[in-house]
Amino acid sequence: MKRLTVLIVLLICIVSLWGQSIIIEGKQVIVAKSSNPELSCTPVKITKSMKITEVEGNCKGFWIQKGSITVHKFTNLTDPIGTVLKPGIYYVYPYVKKGEKLADVKVTIETAVKAT
């Protein structure tokens, strides 16, 4: 019984390290041509390297900020797949499609497991 309990705990630890995923969501709204667009994103702090595994949204691409510095710019939703983000605080903001006033993006990141 003790051996089984240790095995279960070990398996839970491995699964939690292997499959951790986080979603970062961002939005941009064009209010009027004369004003700056409204950007919104709840920042996500990651403590270990993670990679982008999925991107969804109504946008023509997006950019990623680490703190206040833009670290990546993408003009579509497929090129970012596999991009690794190092520890830090991240924001994502979508580019608005021509003729639209609203854009959103949802980026899924997962723990980047190093091959041995």
N, CA, C and O atoms as a GROMACS GRO file, in nm:
protein
  464
    1MET      N    1   0.082  -0.119   0.000
    1MET     CA    2   0.000   0.000   0.000
    1MET      C    3   0.087   0.126   0.000
    1MET      O    4   0.059   0.222  -0.072
    2LYS      N    5   0.194   0.125   0.082
    2LYS     CA    6   0.282   0.240   0.091
    2LYS      C    7   0.350   0.266  -0.044
    2LYS      O    8   0.366   0.380  -0.086
    3ARG      N    9   0.391   0.159  -0.110
    3ARG     CA   10   0.456   0.169  -0.240
    3ARG      C   11   0.361   0.230  -0.344
    3ARG      O   12   0.402   0.314  -0.424
    4LEU      N   13   0.235   0.190  -0.341
    4LEU     CA   14   0.135   0.241  -0.433
    4LEU      C   15   0.112   0.390  -0.410
    4LEU      O   16   0.099   0.467  -0.505
    5THR      N   17   0.106   0.430  -0.284
    5THR     CA   18   0.088   0.572  -0.251
    5THR      C   19   0.205   0.655  -0.302
    5THR      O   20   0.183   0.761  -0.360
    6VAL      N   21   0.327   0.608  -0.284
    6VAL     CA   22   0.445   0.679  -0.333
    6VAL      C   23   0.441   0.689  -0.484
    6VAL      O   24   0.473   0.793  -0.541
    7LEU      N   25   0.402   0.582  -0.549
    7LEU     CA   26   0.393   0.580  -0.695
    7LEU      C   27   0.288   0.680  -0.746
    7LEU      O   28   0.312   0.751  -0.843
    8ILE      N   29   0.175   0.685  -0.680
    8ILE     CA   30   0.069   0.779  -0.719
    8ILE      C   31   0.116   0.923  -0.701
    8ILE      O   32   0.096   1.006  -0.789
    9VAL      N   33   0.178   0.954  -0.589
    9VAL     CA   34   0.229   1.089  -0.564
    9VAL      C   35   0.334   1.127  -0.669
    9VAL      O   36   0.333   1.239  -0.720
   10LEU      N   37   0.422   1.036  -0.700
   10LEU     CA   38   0.525   1.059  -0.802
   10LEU      C   39   0.462   1.085  -0.937
   10LEU      O   40   0.504   1.175  -1.010
   11LEU      N   41   0.362   1.006  -0.973
   11LEU     CA   42   0.293   1.023  -1.101
   11LEU      C   43   0.222   1.158  -1.107
   11LEU      O   44   0.226   1.224  -1.211
   12ILE      N   45   0.158   1.198  -1.001
   12ILE     CA   46   0.091   1.329  -0.996
   12ILE      C   47   0.193   1.441  -1.016
   12ILE      O   48   0.167   1.536  -1.089
   13CYS      N   49   0.308   1.432  -0.952
   13CYS     CA   50   0.413   1.533  -0.967
   13CYS      C   51   0.462   1.540  -1.111
   13CYS      O   52   0.481   1.649  -1.165
   14ILE      N   53   0.483   1.425  -1.174
   14ILE     CA   54   0.531   1.422  -1.312
   14ILE      C   55   0.427   1.483  -1.405
   14ILE      O   56   0.461   1.563  -1.492
   15VAL      N   57   0.301   1.446  -1.387
   15VAL     CA   58   0.194   1.499  -1.472
   15VAL      C   59   0.181   1.650  -1.454
   15VAL      O   60   0.163   1.723  -1.551
   16SER      N   61   0.190   1.697  -1.332
   16SER     CA   62   0.175   1.841  -1.309
   16SER      C   63   0.290   1.919  -1.369
   16SER      O   64   0.270   2.030  -1.418
   17LEU      N   65   0.410   1.865  -1.368
   17LEU     CA   66   0.524   1.932  -1.430
   17LEU      C   67   0.516   1.923  -1.582
   17LEU      O   68   0.554   2.017  -1.652
   18TRP      N   69   0.469   1.813  -1.633
   18TRP     CA   70   0.467   1.788  -1.776
   18TRP      C   71   0.357   1.868  -1.845
   18TRP      O   72   0.380   1.925  -1.952
   19GLY      N   73   0.238   1.872  -1.787
   19GLY     CA   74   0.123   1.923  -1.859
   19GLY      C   75   0.070   2.058  -1.814
   19GLY      O   76  -0.046   2.090  -1.843
   20GLN      N   77   0.148   2.138  -1.746
   20GLN     CA   78   0.097   2.267  -1.700
   20GLN      C   79   0.076   2.359  -1.819
   20GLN      O   80   0.166   2.378  -1.900
   21SER      N   81  -0.044   2.416  -1.828
   21SER     CA   82  -0.069   2.513  -1.934
   21SER      C   83  -0.133   2.638  -1.875
   21SER      O   84  -0.204   2.633  -1.774
   22ILE      N   85  -0.106   2.750  -1.941
   22ILE     CA   86  -0.156   2.880  -1.899
   22ILE      C   87  -0.211   2.950  -2.022
   22ILE      O   88  -0.156   2.936  -2.131
   23ILE      N   89  -0.319   3.024  -2.004
   23ILE     CA   90  -0.377   3.100  -2.114
   23ILE      C   91  -0.359   3.249  -2.086
   23ILE      O   92  -0.388   3.297  -1.977
   24ILE      N   93  -0.310   3.320  -2.187
   24ILE     CA   94  -0.295   3.466  -2.179
   24ILE      C   95  -0.392   3.524  -2.283
   24ILE      O   96  -0.387   3.485  -2.400
   25GLU      N   97  -0.477   3.616  -2.242
   25GLU     CA   98  -0.574   3.676  -2.333
   25GLU      C   99  -0.555   3.826  -2.341
   25GLU      O  100  -0.530   3.893  -2.241
   26GLY      N  101  -0.567   3.878  -2.463
   26GLY     CA  102  -0.554   4.022  -2.483
   26GLY      C  103  -0.661   4.074  -2.577
   26GLY      O  104  -0.719   3.998  -2.656
   27LYS      N  105  -0.686   4.204  -2.568
   27LYS     CA  106  -0.790   4.267  -2.650
   27LYS      C  107  -0.745   4.407  -2.690
   27LYS      O  108  -0.675   4.475  -2.616
   28GLN      N  109  -0.787   4.449  -2.808
   28GLN     CA  110  -0.766   4.585  -2.854
   28GLN      C  111  -0.897   4.637  -2.912
   28GLN      O  112  -0.961   4.570  -2.992
   29VAL      N  113  -0.935   4.759  -2.870
   29VAL     CA  114  -1.058   4.822  -2.918
   29VAL      C  115  -1.023   4.959  -2.974
   29VAL      O  116  -0.957   5.039  -2.908
   30ILE      N  117  -1.068   4.986  -3.097
   30ILE     CA  118  -1.050   5.117  -3.158
   30ILE      C  119  -1.175   5.198  -3.121
   30ILE      O  120  -1.285   5.164  -3.164
   31VAL      N  121  -1.158   5.304  -3.043
   31VAL     CA  122  -1.270   5.384  -2.997
   31VAL      C  123  -1.305   5.491  -3.100
   31VAL      O  124  -1.421   5.506  -3.139
   32ALA      N  125  -1.206   5.565  -3.144
   32ALA     CA  126  -1.226   5.670  -3.245
   32ALA      C  127  -1.094   5.690  -3.317
   32ALA      O  128  -0.987   5.661  -3.262
   33LYS      N  129  -1.099   5.738  -3.440
   33LYS     CA  130  -0.977   5.754  -3.518
   33LYS      C  131  -0.878   5.851  -3.453
   33LYS      O  132  -0.757   5.838  -3.473
   34SER      N  133  -0.927   5.947  -3.377
   34SER     CA  134  -0.837   6.048  -3.320
   34SER      C  135  -0.775   6.005  -3.187
   34SER      O  136  -0.681   6.070  -3.140
   35SER      N  137  -0.823   5.898  -3.127
   35SER     CA  138  -0.769   5.858  -2.996
   35SER      C  139  -0.687   5.730  -3.009
   35SER      O  140  -0.696   5.659  -3.109
   36ASN      N  141  -0.609   5.703  -2.907
   36ASN     CA  142  -0.532   5.579  -2.902
   36ASN      C  143  -0.625   5.462  -2.878
   36ASN      O  144  -0.727   5.477  -2.811
   37PRO      N  145  -0.592   5.345  -2.932
   37PRO     CA  146  -0.676   5.227  -2.906
   37PRO      C  147  -0.668   5.187  -2.759
   37PRO      O  148  -0.570   5.217  -2.690
   38GLU      N  149  -0.772   5.120  -2.713
   38GLU     CA  150  -0.774   5.068  -2.577
   38GLU      C  151  -0.718   4.926  -2.579
   38GLU      O  152  -0.770   4.840  -2.651
   39LEU      N  153  -0.615   4.902  -2.502
   39LEU     CA  154  -0.553   4.770  -2.490
   39LEU      C  155  -0.585   4.712  -2.354
   39LEU      O  156  -0.584   4.783  -2.253
   40SER      N  157  -0.614   4.583  -2.351
   40SER     CA  158  -0.636   4.518  -2.222
   40SER      C  159  -0.579   4.377  -2.222
   40SER      O  160  -0.592   4.304  -2.320
   41CYS      N  161  -0.516   4.342  -2.113
   41CYS     CA  162  -0.461   4.208  -2.094
   41CYS      C  163  -0.429   4.193  -1.946
   41CYS      O  164  -0.368   4.281  -1.885
   42THR      N  165  -0.470   4.082  -1.888
   42THR     CA  166  -0.429   4.051  -1.752
   42THR      C  167  -0.291   3.987  -1.763
   42THR      O  168  -0.277   3.882  -1.826
   43PRO      N  169  -0.190   4.048  -1.701
   43PRO     CA  170  -0.054   3.993  -1.714
   43PRO      C  171  -0.042   3.854  -1.651
   43PRO      O  172  -0.111   3.821  -1.555
   44VAL      N  173   0.048   3.776  -1.709
   44VAL     CA  174   0.075   3.642  -1.658
   44VAL      C  175   0.223   3.633  -1.623
   44VAL      O  176   0.309   3.664  -1.705
   45LYS      N  177   0.250   3.590  -1.501
   45LYS     CA  178   0.388   3.571  -1.458
   45LYS      C  179   0.421   3.423  -1.468
   45LYS      O  180   0.352   3.337  -1.413
   46ILE      N  181   0.530   3.393  -1.542
   46ILE     CA  182   0.576   3.254  -1.549
   46ILE      C  183   0.712   3.245  -1.482
   46ILE      O  184   0.795   3.335  -1.494
   47THR      N  185   0.734   3.135  -1.414
   47THR     CA  186   0.858   3.118  -1.337
   47THR      C  187   0.956   3.021  -1.401
   47THR      O  188   1.067   3.001  -1.352
   48LYS      N  189   0.914   2.959  -1.512
   48LYS     CA  190   1.002   2.869  -1.586
   48LYS      C  191   0.970   2.886  -1.734
   48LYS      O  192   0.864   2.936  -1.770
   49SER      N  193   1.061   2.844  -1.818
   49SER     CA  194   1.041   2.857  -1.963
   49SER      C  195   0.916   2.780  -2.006
   49SER      O  196   0.893   2.667  -1.963
   50MET      N  197   0.836   2.844  -2.092
   50MET     CA  198   0.715   2.783  -2.145
   50MET      C  199   0.707   2.813  -2.293
   50MET      O  200   0.760   2.914  -2.340
   51LYS      N  201   0.640   2.725  -2.368
   51LYS     CA  202   0.631   2.748  -2.512
   51LYS      C  203   0.486   2.764  -2.554
   51LYS      O  204   0.394   2.709  -2.492
   52ILE      N  205   0.467   2.840  -2.662
   52ILE     CA  206   0.335   2.863  -2.717
   52ILE      C  207   0.291   2.736  -2.790
   52ILE      O  208   0.362   2.686  -2.877
   53THR      N  209   0.172   2.685  -2.753
   53THR     CA  210   0.121   2.563  -2.815
   53THR      C  211  -0.005   2.586  -2.897
   53THR      O  212  -0.040   2.504  -2.982
   54GLU      N  213  -0.075   2.697  -2.871
   54GLU     CA  214  -0.199   2.723  -2.943
   54GLU      C  215  -0.229   2.872  -2.940
   54GLU      O  216  -0.203   2.940  -2.840
   55VAL      N  217  -0.284   2.924  -3.051
   55VAL     CA  218  -0.325   3.064  -3.059
   55VAL      C  219  -0.460   3.070  -3.129
   55VAL      O  220  -0.479   3.009  -3.234
   56GLU      N  221  -0.553   3.143  -3.069
   56GLU     CA  222  -0.686   3.164  -3.128
   56GLU      C  223  -0.717   3.312  -3.120
   56GLU      O  224  -0.665   3.383  -3.035
   57GLY      N  225  -0.803   3.358  -3.210
   57GLY     CA  226  -0.847   3.495  -3.199
   57GLY      C  227  -0.902   3.553  -3.327
   57GLY      O  228  -0.888   3.496  -3.435
   58ASN      N  229  -0.964   3.668  -3.311
   58ASN     CA  230  -1.017   3.746  -3.422
   58ASN      C  231  -0.921   3.863  -3.442
   58ASN      O  232  -0.948   3.975  -3.398
   59CYS      N  233  -0.809   3.836  -3.509
   59CYS     CA  234  -0.706   3.938  -3.525
   59CYS      C  235  -0.617   3.902  -3.644
   59CYS      O  236  -0.626   3.793  -3.699
   60LYS      N  237  -0.531   3.995  -3.682
   60LYS     CA  238  -0.437   3.968  -3.792
   60LYS      C  239  -0.296   3.947  -3.738
   60LYS      O  240  -0.198   3.986  -3.802
   61GLY      N  241  -0.286   3.888  -3.623
   61GLY     CA  242  -0.160   3.867  -3.556
   61GLY      C  243  -0.162   3.936  -3.420
   61GLY      O  244  -0.264   3.988  -3.377
   62PHE      N  245  -0.048   3.934  -3.353
   62PHE     CA  246  -0.041   3.993  -3.219
   62PHE      C  247   0.104   4.016  -3.182
   62PHE      O  248   0.196   3.970  -3.248
   63TRP      N  249   0.121   4.090  -3.072
   63TRP     CA  250   0.256   4.107  -3.019
   63TRP      C  251   0.257   4.067  -2.872
   63TRP      O  252   0.155   4.070  -2.804
   64ILE      N  253   0.376   4.029  -2.827
   64ILE     CA  254   0.396   3.987  -2.689
   64ILE      C  255   0.491   4.085  -2.622
   64ILE      O  256   0.596   4.118  -2.676
   65GLN      N  257   0.451   4.130  -2.504
   65GLN     CA  258   0.538   4.217  -2.425
   65GLN      C  259   0.582   4.142  -2.300
   65GLN      O  260   0.503   4.073  -2.236
   66LYS      N  261   0.710   4.158  -2.267
   66LYS     CA  262   0.763   4.109  -2.139
   66LYS      C  263   0.786   4.236  -2.058
   66LYS      O  264   0.880   4.311  -2.083
   67GLY      N  265   0.699   4.256  -1.961
   67GLY     CA  266   0.700   4.385  -1.892
   67GLY      C  267   0.655   4.492  -1.990
   67GLY      O  268   0.547   4.481  -2.048
   68SER      N  269   0.736   4.594  -2.010
   68SER     CA  270   0.699   4.701  -2.103
   68SER      C  271   0.774   4.691  -2.236
   68SER      O  272   0.764   4.781  -2.320
   69ILE      N  273   0.849   4.582  -2.257
   69ILE     CA  274   0.929   4.566  -2.379
   69ILE      C  275   0.863   4.464  -2.472
   69ILE      O  276   0.828   4.354  -2.430
   70THR      N  277   0.846   4.502  -2.599
   70THR     CA  278   0.793   4.410  -2.698
   70THR      C  279   0.902   4.309  -2.734
   70THR      O  280   1.010   4.347  -2.779
   71VAL      N  281   0.872   4.180  -2.713
   71VAL     CA  282   0.972   4.074  -2.738
   71VAL      C  283   0.941   3.991  -2.861
   71VAL      O  284   1.031   3.927  -2.916
   72HIS      N  285   0.816   3.990  -2.906
   72HIS     CA  286   0.779   3.915  -3.026
   72HIS      C  287   0.666   3.988  -3.098
   72HIS      O  288   0.579   4.048  -3.035
   73LYS      N  289   0.669   3.982  -3.233
   73LYS     CA  290   0.560   4.033  -3.316
   73LYS      C  291   0.527   3.925  -3.418
   73LYS      O  292   0.617   3.870  -3.483
   74PHE      N  293   0.398   3.894  -3.432
   74PHE     CA  294   0.354   3.792  -3.527
   74PHE      C  295   0.243   3.849  -3.614
   74PHE      O  296   0.154   3.918  -3.565
   75THR      N  297   0.248   3.820  -3.744
   75THR     CA  298   0.148   3.870  -3.836
   75THR      C  299   0.041   3.765  -3.870
   75THR      O  300  -0.045   3.788  -3.955
   76ASN      N  301   0.047   3.651  -3.803
   76ASN     CA  302  -0.056   3.547  -3.819
   76ASN      C  303  -0.064   3.467  -3.689
   76ASN      O  304   0.006   3.497  -3.592
   77LEU      N  305  -0.148   3.366  -3.689
   77LEU     CA  306  -0.168   3.288  -3.566
   77LEU      C  307  -0.097   3.153  -3.567
   77LEU      O  308  -0.110   3.076  -3.471
   78THR      N  309  -0.022   3.122  -3.674
   78THR     CA  310   0.046   2.993  -3.680
   78THR      C  311   0.196   3.003  -3.651
   78THR      O  312   0.253   2.913  -3.590
   79ASP      N  313   0.260   3.112  -3.695
   79ASP     CA  314   0.405   3.126  -3.674
   79ASP      C  315   0.447   3.121  -3.527
   79ASP      O  316   0.557   3.072  -3.498
   80PRO      N  317   0.367   3.169  -3.433
   80PRO     CA  318   0.411   3.168  -3.292
   80PRO      C  319   0.422   3.030  -3.229
   80PRO      O  320   0.488   3.015  -3.126
   81ILE      N  321   0.357   2.930  -3.288
   81ILE     CA  322   0.356   2.796  -3.227
   81ILE      C  323   0.500   2.746  -3.212
   81ILE      O  324   0.576   2.742  -3.309
   82GLY      N  325   0.535   2.709  -3.090
   82GLY     CA  326   0.670   2.661  -3.060
   82GLY      C  327   0.762   2.766  -3.003
   82GLY      O  328   0.871   2.734  -2.954
   83THR      N  329   0.721   2.893  -3.007
   83THR     CA  330   0.802   3.001  -2.951
   83THR      C  331   0.814   2.982  -2.800
   83THR      O  332   0.714   2.959  -2.732
   84VAL      N  333   0.935   2.991  -2.748
   84VAL     CA  334   0.959   2.972  -2.605
   84VAL      C  335   0.966   3.108  -2.535
   84VAL      O  336   1.036   3.198  -2.581
   85LEU      N  337   0.894   3.119  -2.426
   85LEU     CA  338   0.897   3.238  -2.342
   85LEU      C  339   0.973   3.204  -2.215
   85LEU      O  340   0.944   3.105  -2.149
   86LYS      N  341   1.071   3.286  -2.182
   86LYS     CA  342   1.151   3.265  -2.060
   86LYS      C  343   1.076   3.324  -1.941
   86LYS      O  344   0.979   3.398  -1.960
   87PRO      N  345   1.118   3.294  -1.819
   87PRO     CA  346   1.050   3.346  -1.702
   87PRO      C  347   1.036   3.498  -1.707
   87PRO      O  348   1.128   3.570  -1.748
   88GLY      N  349   0.919   3.546  -1.663
   88GLY     CA  350   0.892   3.689  -1.661
   88GLY      C  351   0.743   3.715  -1.657
   88GLY      O  352   0.664   3.622  -1.641
   89ILE      N  353   0.706   3.841  -1.671
   89ILE     CA  354   0.566   3.882  -1.674
   89ILE      C  355   0.531   3.920  -1.817
   89ILE      O  356   0.596   4.005  -1.878
   90TYR      N  357   0.428   3.855  -1.872
   90TYR     CA  358   0.393   3.870  -2.013
   90TYR      C  359   0.253   3.926  -2.034
   90TYR      O  360   0.161   3.904  -1.955
   91TYR      N  361   0.240   4.001  -2.146
   91TYR     CA  362   0.114   4.055  -2.194
   91TYR      C  363   0.104   4.018  -2.342
   91TYR      O  364   0.207   4.008  -2.410
   92VAL      N  365  -0.017   3.998  -2.393
   92VAL     CA  366  -0.038   3.979  -2.536
   92VAL      C  367  -0.143   4.080  -2.584
   92VAL      O  368  -0.242   4.106  -2.516
   93TYR      N  369  -0.119   4.136  -2.703
   93TYR     CA  370  -0.211   4.233  -2.761
   93TYR      C  371  -0.229   4.202  -2.910
   93TYR      O  372  -0.131   4.185  -2.981
   94PRO      N  373  -0.354   4.196  -2.957
   94PRO     CA  374  -0.379   4.162  -3.096
   94PRO      C  375  -0.372   4.285  -3.188
   94PRO      O  376  -0.394   4.398  -3.144
   95TYR      N  377  -0.341   4.258  -3.316
   95TYR     CA  378  -0.352   4.361  -3.419
   95TYR      C  379  -0.494   4.355  -3.474
   95TYR      O  380  -0.546   4.247  -3.500
   96VAL      N  381  -0.556   4.472  -3.491
   96VAL     CA  382  -0.693   4.481  -3.543
   96VAL      C  383  -0.691   4.464  -3.695
   96VAL      O  384  -0.608   4.524  -3.763
   97LYS      N  385  -0.782   4.383  -3.746
   97LYS     CA  386  -0.796   4.366  -3.891
   97LYS      C  387  -0.848   4.495  -3.953
   97LYS      O  388  -0.921   4.571  -3.889
   98LYS      N  389  -0.810   4.520  -4.078
   98LYS     CA  390  -0.853   4.639  -4.149
   98LYS      C  391  -1.006   4.643  -4.154
   98LYS      O  392  -1.072   4.544  -4.184
   99GLY      N  393  -1.061   4.760  -4.122
   99GLY     CA  394  -1.206   4.778  -4.123
   99GLY      C  395  -1.276   4.734  -3.996
   99GLY      O  396  -1.397   4.754  -3.982
  100GLU      N  397  -1.204   4.674  -3.903
  100GLU     CA  398  -1.263   4.629  -3.777
  100GLU      C  399  -1.231   4.728  -3.665
  100GLU      O  400  -1.142   4.812  -3.680
  101LYS      N  401  -1.303   4.718  -3.556
  101LYS     CA  402  -1.278   4.805  -3.440
  101LYS      C  403  -1.241   4.727  -3.315
  101LYS      O  404  -1.212   4.786  -3.211
  102LEU      N  405  -1.242   4.594  -3.326
  102LEU     CA  406  -1.217   4.509  -3.210
  102LEU      C  407  -1.134   4.388  -3.253
  102LEU      O  408  -1.158   4.331  -3.359
  103ALA      N  409  -1.039   4.351  -3.172
  103ALA     CA  410  -0.960   4.230  -3.194
  103ALA      C  411  -0.933   4.164  -3.060
  103ALA      O  412  -0.920   4.231  -2.958
  104ASP      N  413  -0.925   4.031  -3.062
  104ASP     CA  414  -0.890   3.958  -2.941
  104ASP      C  415  -0.797   3.844  -2.977
  104ASP      O  416  -0.797   3.795  -3.090
  105VAL      N  417  -0.719   3.802  -2.879
  105VAL     CA  418  -0.627   3.689  -2.898
  105VAL      C  419  -0.619   3.610  -2.768
  105VAL      O  420  -0.624   3.666  -2.658
  106LYS      N  421  -0.606   3.479  -2.784
  106LYS     CA  422  -0.594   3.387  -2.670
  106LYS      C  423  -0.474   3.297  -2.700
  106LYS      O  424  -0.476   3.220  -2.796
  107VAL      N  425  -0.371   3.306  -2.616
  107VAL     CA  426  -0.246   3.232  -2.637
  107VAL      C  427  -0.230   3.130  -2.525
  107VAL      O  428  -0.232   3.164  -2.407
  108THR      N  429  -0.214   3.004  -2.564
  108THR     CA  430  -0.191   2.897  -2.467
  108THR      C  431  -0.042   2.866  -2.464
  108THR      O  432   0.020   2.842  -2.567
  109ILE      N  433   0.013   2.865  -2.343
  109ILE     CA  434   0.154   2.829  -2.326
  109ILE      C  435   0.161   2.709  -2.232
  109ILE      O  436   0.080   2.694  -2.140
  110GLU      N  437   0.261   2.624  -2.257
  110GLU     CA  438   0.280   2.505  -2.174
  110GLU      C  439   0.426   2.495  -2.134
  110GLU      O  440   0.514   2.552  -2.198
  111THR      N  441   0.450   2.422  -2.027
  111THR     CA  442   0.584   2.402  -1.979
  111THR      C  443   0.672   2.347  -2.090
  111THR      O  444   0.639   2.246  -2.152
  112ALA      N  445   0.784   2.414  -2.115
  112ALA     CA  446   0.880   2.369  -2.216
  112ALA      C  447   0.969   2.264  -2.153
  112ALA      O  448   1.055   2.297  -2.072
  113VAL      N  449   0.948   2.140  -2.190
  113VAL     CA  450   1.025   2.029  -2.134
  113VAL      C  451   1.149   2.010  -2.218
  113VAL      O  452   1.140   1.990  -2.340
  114LYS      N  453   1.265   2.016  -2.154
  114LYS     CA  454   1.392   1.996  -2.226
  114LYS      C  455   1.416   1.849  -2.249
  114LYS      O  456   1.396   1.766  -2.160
  115ALA      N  457   1.459   1.817  -2.370
  115ALA     CA  458   1.493   1.678  -2.402
  115ALA      C  459   1.624   1.642  -2.338
  115ALA      O  460   1.715   1.725  -2.330
  116THR      N  461   1.636   1.518  -2.291
  116THR     CA  462   1.760   1.476  -2.226
  116THR      C  463   1.846   1.397  -2.319
  116THR      O  464   1.954   1.353  -2.280
   0.00000   0.00000   0.00000
